[in-house]
Amino acid sequence: MQPVAQPMMQPFTTRILIAESSQFLVEKLRNSLREHGFQVQAVESGAAALEATREWKPHFVLYDMVMQDLSGPNFLKNLQTED
């Protein structure tokens, strides 16, 4: 009996959005996360984080709680009102 060929499945890759104004932290996080196989996108503002969340649909968001244009709690409120 011949083995049945299994369909090729795409590996699941977790998408992580980094919302952080410090380029130093962004590079450290991005490099570390990519080494572990995550897809990473980074933005520098709360408004950009909201847009990237809508368009890219990350599984996780690492958010700077004291972002200048949109605080962490306000970012979460904006996400909740969009659902």
N, C-alpha and C positions, 0 to 999 in steps of 0.2 A: 504494500500500500504506500502510495506517495504522500509525503507530508503536504498539507494544505498551506498554500502561501498566505501569510497574514498581511493585511493591508498596512502600508506604511503610515504610521501615526506620527504627527508632529509632537515633539516633546513639549510639555507644558513649561512655559517660561514666565516667571513672575515679573510683573512690571512694577517698578518702584519710582515714584516721583519724589524728588528732593526739592523742597522750597526753602531756600537758604540764601541770605545775602552775602555771606562770607565765602569767597571763592576758594580759600584754603580748605574750609570744611567740605565744600562741595567736591573738590578734587579727591580728598581723602575718602569720603563716603563713596563716591562714584567708583573709584579704583577698587576699593575693597568689595563692594557689591558686585561689580562686573567679574572680578576674580572668582566669585562663587556662582556665576552663571545667571545673574539677574539682568534684566533689561532695565536701564536707568535713564531717566530724563531729568534734567535740572532746570529750575527757573529761579529768578531773583526777586519776584514780587508776589504778593498775595493775589493780585488780579491775574497774573500769568498762571499762578497755581490753579485758580478756579477754571480758567480756560483749558489748561492742559488736562485737568481732571475730567472735564466734560468731553474733550476730544479724544484723549489717549486712554481713558478709563483704567488708571493704574489700580493694582491690587492693594497697594500700600502707599501712604503719603507720609514722608518725613518732613514735618513743617516747623519752621522757626516760629516759636510761640510769640515772639516780640517783633514780628515783621512790621516794618515801618508803615506800610499802607493798609494792612489788614491783620489784626491780631489773630492769634490762634482760635480763641473762642468765636470770633466773628467769622472766620473762615469756615468753621464747622456749622455755624448757623446758616451761612449761605449755601453750603452743601445740602443741608437738611431741607431748605425751602425749595430746592430744585428737584427733589425727588417726587 
